[in-house]
Amino acid sequence: MKVLFKNRTKYTKKVYSIFLQFHTQKYGSSYLFYTALVTLLIFFCFGMNLKYHNYPTAIILFIAMIFYLYWRFNHPREEVKKEVETGAIKQEKEFQFRFFEKMLEILDKNEIYKVKYFNIKRICETDDYFYLYIDRNHAFLLEKAGFVIGNAQDFKIFIKHKCPLRFKSYCNKP
Protein backbone atom coordinates (compact mmCIF):
# COMPACT_ATOMS: atom_id res chain seq x y z
CA MET A 1 0.00 0.00 0.00
CA LYS A 2 1.26 3.41 -0.94
CA VAL A 3 1.35 6.14 1.71
CA LEU A 4 -0.42 9.17 0.25
CA PHE A 5 0.08 11.50 3.23
CA LYS A 6 2.12 11.25 6.40
CA ASN A 7 1.81 13.59 9.36
CA ARG A 8 3.63 13.79 12.69
CA THR A 9 1.93 15.64 15.52
CA LYS A 10 3.17 15.86 19.10
CA TYR A 11 0.34 15.91 21.63
CA THR A 12 1.18 18.45 24.34
CA LYS A 13 -0.92 20.29 26.90
CA LYS A 14 -0.83 23.36 24.67
CA VAL A 15 -2.06 21.44 21.61
CA TYR A 16 -4.78 19.78 23.69
CA SER A 17 -5.92 23.08 25.22
CA ILE A 18 -6.16 24.61 21.72
CA PHE A 19 -8.36 21.67 20.72
CA LEU A 20 -10.53 22.01 23.86
CA GLN A 21 -10.98 25.71 23.22
CA PHE A 22 -12.04 25.04 19.63
CA HIS A 23 -14.37 22.20 20.64
CA THR A 24 -16.02 24.22 23.39
CA GLN A 25 -16.47 27.24 21.12
CA LYS A 26 -18.09 25.21 18.32
CA TYR A 27 -20.08 22.60 20.23
CA GLY A 28 -20.45 23.89 23.80
CA SER A 29 -23.66 25.82 23.14
CA SER A 30 -25.49 22.73 21.84
CA TYR A 31 -24.36 20.83 24.95
CA LEU A 32 -25.75 23.58 27.17
CA PHE A 33 -28.98 23.77 25.16
CA TYR A 34 -29.55 20.03 25.51
CA THR A 35 -28.78 20.21 29.24
CA ALA A 36 -31.24 23.09 29.72
CA LEU A 37 -33.94 21.29 27.73
CA VAL A 38 -33.69 18.08 29.77
CA THR A 39 -33.51 20.07 33.02
CA LEU A 40 -36.69 21.96 32.10
CA LEU A 41 -38.45 18.70 31.28
CA ILE A 42 -37.47 17.16 34.62
CA PHE A 43 -38.41 20.39 36.42
CA PHE A 44 -41.83 20.40 34.68
CA CYS A 45 -42.44 16.80 35.80
CA PHE A 46 -41.32 17.76 39.29
CA GLY A 47 -43.79 20.69 39.33
CA MET A 48 -46.67 18.56 38.07
CA ASN A 49 -46.02 15.98 40.77
CA LEU A 50 -46.04 18.70 43.40
CA LYS A 51 -49.29 20.13 42.00
CA TYR A 52 -51.01 16.74 42.27
CA HIS A 53 -49.52 16.03 45.71
CA ASN A 54 -47.39 13.12 44.54
CA TYR A 55 -44.55 14.00 46.90
CA PRO A 56 -42.46 10.80 46.75
CA THR A 57 -42.18 11.04 42.95
CA ALA A 58 -41.49 14.78 43.19
CA ILE A 59 -38.63 14.14 45.60
CA ILE A 60 -37.19 11.44 43.34
CA LEU A 61 -37.40 13.77 40.32
CA PHE A 62 -35.76 16.61 42.25
CA ILE A 63 -32.90 14.33 43.32
CA ALA A 64 -32.59 13.01 39.76
CA MET A 65 -32.39 16.59 38.44
CA ILE A 66 -29.62 17.45 40.91
CA PHE A 67 -27.63 14.34 39.95
CA TYR A 68 -28.21 15.00 36.27
CA LEU A 69 -26.94 18.59 36.53
CA TYR A 70 -23.95 17.50 38.61
CA TRP A 71 -23.08 14.82 36.05
CA ARG A 72 -23.55 17.12 33.02
CA PHE A 73 -21.22 19.78 34.42
CA ASN A 74 -18.73 17.60 36.30
CA HIS A 75 -18.32 14.71 33.85
CA PRO A 76 -16.67 16.78 31.06
CA ARG A 77 -14.19 18.25 33.54
CA GLU A 78 -13.34 14.78 34.84
CA GLU A 79 -12.86 13.50 31.28
CA VAL A 80 -10.47 16.35 30.46
CA LYS A 81 -8.57 15.86 33.71
CA LYS A 82 -8.27 12.11 33.04
CA GLU A 83 -7.15 12.75 29.45
CA VAL A 84 -4.48 15.24 30.55
CA GLU A 85 -3.18 13.20 33.48
CA THR A 86 -2.92 9.90 31.67
CA GLY A 87 -1.83 8.94 28.24
CA ALA A 88 -0.58 10.93 25.33
CA ILE A 89 -0.81 14.48 26.67
CA LYS A 90 1.09 14.03 29.93
CA GLN A 91 3.77 11.96 28.21
CA GLU A 92 3.79 14.37 25.23
CA LYS A 93 3.62 11.53 22.74
CA GLU A 94 4.26 12.06 19.09
CA PHE A 95 1.80 10.31 16.81
CA GLN A 96 2.38 9.46 13.21
CA PHE A 97 -0.61 9.47 10.86
CA ARG A 98 -0.31 7.61 7.58
CA PHE A 99 -3.07 8.01 5.03
CA PHE A 100 -3.73 5.34 2.42
CA GLU A 101 -6.41 5.03 -0.24
CA LYS A 102 -8.90 3.13 1.94
CA MET A 103 -7.84 3.91 5.53
CA LEU A 104 -5.51 5.73 7.83
CA GLU A 105 -3.07 4.35 10.38
CA ILE A 106 -2.13 6.00 13.64
CA LEU A 107 1.23 4.93 15.01
CA ASP A 108 2.71 5.60 18.39
CA LYS A 109 5.81 3.90 19.74
CA ASN A 110 3.98 0.73 20.74
CA GLU A 111 0.89 0.23 18.61
CA ILE A 112 -0.73 0.76 15.23
CA TYR A 113 -4.41 1.71 15.02
CA LYS A 114 -6.29 1.44 11.75
CA VAL A 115 -9.30 3.63 10.98
CA LYS A 116 -11.44 3.46 7.88
CA TYR A 117 -12.57 6.80 6.49
CA PHE A 118 -16.26 6.07 6.99
CA ASN A 119 -15.58 5.85 10.75
CA ILE A 120 -14.58 9.52 10.84
CA LYS A 121 -17.65 11.42 11.96
CA ARG A 122 -16.54 14.98 11.27
CA ILE A 123 -13.45 16.84 10.04
CA CYS A 124 -12.77 20.39 11.16
CA GLU A 125 -10.02 22.57 9.75
CA THR A 126 -8.59 25.53 11.64
CA ASP A 127 -5.69 27.78 10.76
CA ASP A 128 -3.13 25.38 12.23
CA TYR A 129 -4.85 21.99 12.67
CA PHE A 130 -7.13 19.37 11.22
CA TYR A 131 -9.39 17.67 13.77
CA LEU A 132 -10.65 14.25 12.67
CA TYR A 133 -13.50 13.40 15.05
CA ILE A 134 -14.09 9.72 15.73
CA ASP A 135 -17.04 10.42 18.03
CA ARG A 136 -18.79 13.47 19.51
CA ASN A 137 -15.93 14.42 21.83
CA HIS A 138 -12.74 12.73 20.64
CA ALA A 139 -10.64 13.65 17.66
CA PHE A 140 -7.27 12.98 16.12
CA LEU A 141 -5.30 16.22 16.07
CA LEU A 142 -3.16 16.81 12.98
CA GLU A 143 -0.87 19.80 12.91
CA LYS A 144 -0.78 21.35 9.44
CA ALA A 145 2.95 22.00 9.73
CA GLY A 146 3.53 18.33 10.58
CA PHE A 147 3.16 16.86 7.10
CA VAL A 148 6.19 14.79 6.11
CA ILE A 149 4.67 13.35 2.95
CA GLY A 150 2.29 15.67 1.12
CA ASN A 151 1.12 19.04 2.37
CA ALA A 152 -1.88 20.52 4.17
CA GLN A 153 -3.50 21.94 1.03
CA ASP A 154 -3.40 18.63 -0.88
CA PHE A 155 -4.52 16.78 2.26
CA LYS A 156 -7.55 19.07 2.53
CA ILE A 157 -8.61 18.13 -1.01
CA PHE A 158 -7.98 14.43 -0.31
CA ILE A 159 -9.91 14.27 2.97
CA LYS A 160 -12.84 16.27 1.53
CA HIS A 161 -13.08 13.65 -1.21
CA LYS A 162 -12.83 10.71 1.23
CA CYS A 163 -15.32 12.14 3.73
CA PRO A 164 -17.86 14.15 1.74
CA LEU A 165 -20.29 16.32 3.71
CA ARG A 166 -18.27 15.86 6.92
CA PHE A 167 -15.63 18.52 6.29
CA LYS A 168 -15.93 22.05 7.66
CA SER A 169 -13.35 24.82 7.58
CA TYR A 170 -12.99 27.36 10.39
CA CYS A 171 -9.93 29.16 9.02
CA ASN A 172 -9.41 32.86 9.73
CA LYS A 173 -6.29 33.32 7.66
CA PRO A 174 -6.81 34.14 3.96
C-alpha positions in Angstrom: 0.0 0.0 0.0 1.3 3.4 -0.9 1.4 6.1 1.7 -0.4 9.2 0.3 0.1 11.5 3.2 2.1 11.3 6.4 1.8 13.6 9.4 3.6 13.8 12.7 1.9 15.6 15.5 3.2 15.9 19.1 0.3 15.9 21.6 1.2 18.4 24.3 -0.9 20.3 26.9 -0.8 23.4 24.7 -2.1 21.4 21.6 -4.8 19.8 23.7 -5.9 23.1 25.2 -6.2 24.6 21.7 -8.4 21.7 20.7 -10.5 22.0 23.9 -11.0 25.7 23.2 -12.0 25.0 19.6 -14.4 22.2 20.6 -16.0 24.2 23.4 -16.5 27.2 21.1 -18.1 25.2 18.3 -20.1 22.6 20.2 -20.4 23.9 23.8 -23.7 25.8 23.1 -25.5 22.7 21.8 -24.4 20.8 24.9 -25.7 23.6 27.2 -29.0 23.8 25.2 -29.6 20.0 25.5 -28.8 20.2 29.2 -31.2 23.1 29.7 -33.9 21.3 27.7 -33.7 18.1 29.8 -33.5 20.1 33.0 -36.7 22.0 32.1 -38.4 18.7 31.3 -37.5 17.2 34.6 -38.4 20.4 36.4 -41.8 20.4 34.7 -42.4 16.8 35.8 -41.3 17.8 39.3 -43.8 20.7 39.3 -46.7 18.6 38.1 -46.0 16.0 40.8 -46.0 18.7 43.4 -49.3 20.1 42.0 -51.0 16.7 42.3 -49.5 16.0 45.7 -47.4 13.1 44.5 -44.6 14.0 46.9 -42.5 10.8 46.8 -42.2 11.0 42.9 -41.5 14.8 43.2 -38.6 14.1 45.6 -37.2 11.4 43.3 -37.4 13.8 40.3 -35.8 16.6 42.2 -32.9 14.3 43.3 -32.6 13.0 39.8 -32.4 16.6 38.4 -29.6 17.4 40.9 -27.6 14.3 40.0 -28.2 15.0 36.3 -26.9 18.6 36.5 -23.9 17.5 38.6 -23.1 14.8 36.0 -23.6 17.1 33.0 -21.2 19.8 34.4 -18.7 17.6 36.3 -18.3 14.7 33.8 -16.7 16.8 31.1 -14.2 18.2 33.5 -13.3 14.8 34.8 -12.9 13.5 31.3 -10.5 16.4 30.5 -8.6 15.9 33.7 -8.3 12.1 33.0 -7.1 12.8 29.4 -4.5 15.2 30.6 -3.2 13.2 33.5 -2.9 9.9 31.7 -1.8 8.9 28.2 -0.6 10.9 25.3 -0.8 14.5 26.7 1.1 14.0 29.9 3.8 12.0 28.2 3.8 14.4 25.2 3.6 11.5 22.7 4.3 12.1 19.1 1.8 10.3 16.8 2.4 9.5 13.2 -0.6 9.5 10.9 -0.3 7.6 7.6 -3.1 8.0 5.0 -3.7 5.3 2.4 -6.4 5.0 -0.2 -8.9 3.1 1.9 -7.8 3.9 5.5 -5.5 5.7 7.8 -3.1 4.3 10.4 -2.1 6.0 13.6 1.2 4.9 15.0 2.7 5.6 18.4 5.8 3.9 19.7 4.0 0.7 20.7 0.9 0.2 18.6 -0.7 0.8 15.2 -4.4 1.7 15.0 -6.3 1.4 11.7 -9.3 3.6 11.0 -11.4 3.5 7.9 -12.6 6.8 6.5 -16.3 6.1 7.0 -15.6 5.8 10.8 -14.6 9.5 10.8 -17.7 11.4 12.0 -16.5 15.0 11.3 -13.5 16.8 10.0 -12.8 20.4 11.2 -10.0 22.6 9.7 -8.6 25.5 11.6 -5.7 27.8 10.8 -3.1 25.4 12.2 -4.9 22.0 12.7 -7.1 19.4 11.2 -9.4 17.7 13.8 -10.6 14.2 12.7 -13.5 13.4 15.0 -14.1 9.7 15.7 -17.0 10.4 18.0 -18.8 13.5 19.5 -15.9 14.4 21.8 -12.7 12.7 20.6 -10.6 13.6 17.7 -7.3 13.0 16.1 -5.3 16.2 16.1 -3.2 16.8 13.0 -0.9 19.8 12.9 -0.8 21.4 9.4 2.9 22.0 9.7 3.5 18.3 10.6 3.2 16.9 7.1 6.2 14.8 6.1 4.7 13.3 2.9 2.3 15.7 1.1 1.1 19.0 2.4 -1.9 20.5 4.2 -3.5 21.9 1.0 -3.4 18.6 -0.9 -4.5 16.8 2.3 -7.6 19.1 2.5 -8.6 18.1 -1.0 -8.0 14.4 -0.3 -9.9 14.3 3.0 -12.8 16.3 1.5 -13.1 13.6 -1.2 -12.8 10.7 1.2 -15.3 12.1 3.7 -17.9 14.2 1.7 -20.3 16.3 3.7 -18.3 15.9 6.9 -15.6 18.5 6.3 -15.9 22.1 7.7 -13.4 24.8 7.6 -13.0 27.4 10.4 -9.9 29.2 9.0 -9.4 32.9 9.7 -6.3 33.3 7.7 -6.8 34.1 4.0 
